[in-house]
Amino acid sequence: MQTPLSMLLKEKSNKIQTLAPEDTCFFCSEILSKFGIGALLVMEGEKLLGIVSERDLINKLVSKKLAPETVKVSEIMTRNVLTVTPETTVQEAIEIMTERRFRHLPVLEKDKLVGIISIGDITRWIMLQQQQEISALTGYIHG
C-alpha cells in the first residue's frame, strides 16, 4: 500500500481525456460515454481549472432540467480540485478518496498534469497485489 501512484500511472495510457471550459455538457457526456470513463478534467492550456464527473452531470444538470447542449462545463464543474503527486502512496490516495467521497484524483507534478487515478485503478492494483501474494504463498506452501 506504500506504492507510489507513479507506478499505477505507468500501467495506464499516457492519453488523458480533457475538456475546455467552453465545451458543452452534452459534449462532455459524449466523451465520458465514448471512453467509458467517469470524469473529465477541465483544462485551459496546461492549467487545471476543474473536474466534471458523472455525478456533476446528474446533480447539477439533469436534476435541474438544464439543457446539456447549451450549458458549458465551466458552469457545473467542481473547482478547486484536490490533486495529488506521483509520490502520493496508494494508501494515501485510498484515504483521500474514502474521506472525501471522490472517485477520481488528478495527479500533478510541479503544477503539470501527469495523469488521473480512479477508484477503479486502485481496486485493480489491490486485486493484482492480492493475486501476487496468493501466488507467492501457494508456491511457498507447495514447495
C-alpha positions as CSV (number, residue, x, y, z in Angstrom):
1,M,0.0,0.0,0.0
2,Q,3.1,2.2,0.2
3,T,3.5,2.0,-3.6
4,P,3.6,5.5,-5.2
5,L,0.8,6.4,-7.7
6,S,3.6,6.8,-10.3
7,M,3.7,3.0,-10.5
8,L,-0.1,2.8,-11.3
9,L,0.2,5.6,-13.8
10,K,2.9,3.6,-15.7
11,E,0.3,0.9,-16.4
12,K,-2.2,3.4,-17.8
13,S,-2.4,5.1,-21.2
14,N,-0.5,8.4,-21.5
15,K,-3.5,10.0,-23.2
16,I,-5.6,11.9,-20.7
17,Q,-9.0,13.0,-21.9
18,T,-9.8,16.6,-21.1
19,L,-12.3,19.3,-21.8
20,A,-12.1,23.0,-22.4
21,P,-14.2,25.3,-20.1
22,E,-16.4,26.3,-23.1
23,D,-17.3,22.7,-24.1
24,T,-20.9,21.8,-23.5
25,C,-22.1,19.3,-21.1
26,F,-23.5,17.3,-24.0
27,F,-20.0,17.0,-25.5
28,C,-18.7,16.0,-22.0
29,S,-21.3,13.2,-21.8
30,E,-20.3,12.0,-25.3
31,I,-16.7,11.8,-24.3
32,L,-17.4,10.1,-21.0
33,S,-19.6,7.5,-22.8
34,K,-17.1,7.0,-25.7
35,F,-14.2,6.3,-23.5
36,G,-16.1,4.5,-20.7
37,I,-14.8,6.9,-18.0
38,G,-16.4,8.6,-15.1
39,A,-14.8,12.1,-15.0
40,L,-13.0,14.6,-17.3
41,L,-10.6,17.3,-16.3
42,V,-11.3,20.8,-17.5
43,M,-8.1,22.4,-18.7
44,E,-7.1,25.8,-20.1
45,G,-3.8,25.1,-21.8
46,E,-1.7,23.4,-19.1
47,K,-3.8,24.8,-16.2
48,L,-6.3,22.6,-14.4
49,L,-9.5,24.5,-13.9
50,G,-11.8,21.8,-12.6
51,I,-13.3,18.4,-13.0
52,V,-16.6,17.2,-14.3
53,S,-17.9,13.8,-13.2
54,E,-21.0,11.8,-13.9
55,R,-22.3,12.9,-10.5
56,D,-21.9,16.5,-11.6
57,L,-23.9,15.9,-14.7
58,I,-26.7,14.3,-12.7
59,N,-26.7,16.6,-9.7
60,K,-26.0,19.9,-11.4
61,L,-27.6,19.5,-14.8
62,V,-30.1,16.7,-15.2
63,S,-31.8,17.1,-11.8
64,K,-32.2,20.9,-12.5
65,K,-33.6,20.2,-16.0
66,L,-30.9,22.2,-17.7
67,A,-30.1,21.8,-21.4
68,P,-26.9,19.9,-21.9
69,E,-26.5,21.3,-25.4
70,T,-26.2,24.8,-24.1
71,V,-24.7,24.6,-20.6
72,K,-20.9,24.9,-20.5
73,V,-18.9,22.5,-18.4
74,S,-17.4,25.5,-16.6
75,E,-20.8,26.2,-15.2
76,I,-21.1,22.8,-13.4
77,M,-17.5,21.7,-12.9
78,T,-16.1,21.2,-9.5
79,R,-13.5,23.9,-8.9
80,N,-10.5,24.0,-6.5
81,V,-9.8,20.3,-7.3
82,L,-7.8,18.4,-4.8
83,T,-4.8,16.9,-6.5
84,V,-2.0,14.5,-5.6
85,T,1.5,14.0,-6.7
86,P,3.1,10.9,-8.3
87,E,4.8,10.3,-4.9
88,T,1.5,10.0,-3.1
89,T,1.1,6.4,-2.0
90,V,-1.8,4.1,-2.8
91,Q,-2.7,4.1,0.9
92,E,-2.9,7.9,1.0
93,A,-5.0,8.0,-2.2
94,I,-7.4,5.5,-0.7
95,E,-7.7,7.6,2.5
96,I,-8.4,10.8,0.5
97,M,-11.0,9.1,-1.8
98,T,-12.8,7.5,1.2
99,E,-12.8,10.6,3.4
100,R,-13.8,13.0,0.6
101,R,-16.0,10.5,-1.3
102,F,-14.0,11.1,-4.5
103,R,-13.7,8.6,-7.3
104,H,-11.0,10.4,-9.2
105,L,-7.8,12.2,-8.3
106,P,-5.8,14.3,-10.8
107,V,-2.0,13.7,-10.4
108,L,0.1,16.8,-10.9
109,E,3.9,17.1,-10.8
110,K,5.2,20.7,-10.4
111,D,1.7,22.0,-11.5
112,K,1.8,19.9,-14.7
113,L,-0.9,17.2,-15.2
114,V,0.6,13.8,-15.5
115,G,-2.4,11.6,-15.0
116,I,-5.6,10.8,-13.2
117,I,-6.2,7.9,-10.8
118,S,-9.7,6.5,-10.4
119,I,-11.0,4.2,-7.7
120,G,-11.1,1.5,-10.4
121,D,-7.4,1.9,-10.9
122,I,-6.8,1.4,-7.2
123,T,-9.1,-1.5,-7.0
124,R,-7.4,-3.2,-9.9
125,W,-4.0,-2.6,-8.3
126,I,-5.1,-4.1,-5.0
127,M,-6.5,-7.1,-6.8
128,L,-3.3,-7.7,-8.6
129,Q,-1.3,-7.3,-5.4
130,Q,-3.5,-9.9,-3.7
131,Q,-3.1,-12.3,-6.6
132,Q,0.6,-12.0,-6.4
133,E,0.6,-12.6,-2.7
134,I,-1.6,-15.6,-3.0
135,S,0.6,-17.0,-5.7
136,A,3.7,-16.5,-3.6
137,L,2.1,-18.1,-0.6
138,T,0.8,-21.0,-2.6
139,G,4.3,-21.5,-4.1
140,Y,5.8,-21.5,-0.6
141,I,3.3,-24.0,0.8
142,H,3.7,-26.4,-2.1
143,G,7.4,-26.0,-2.1
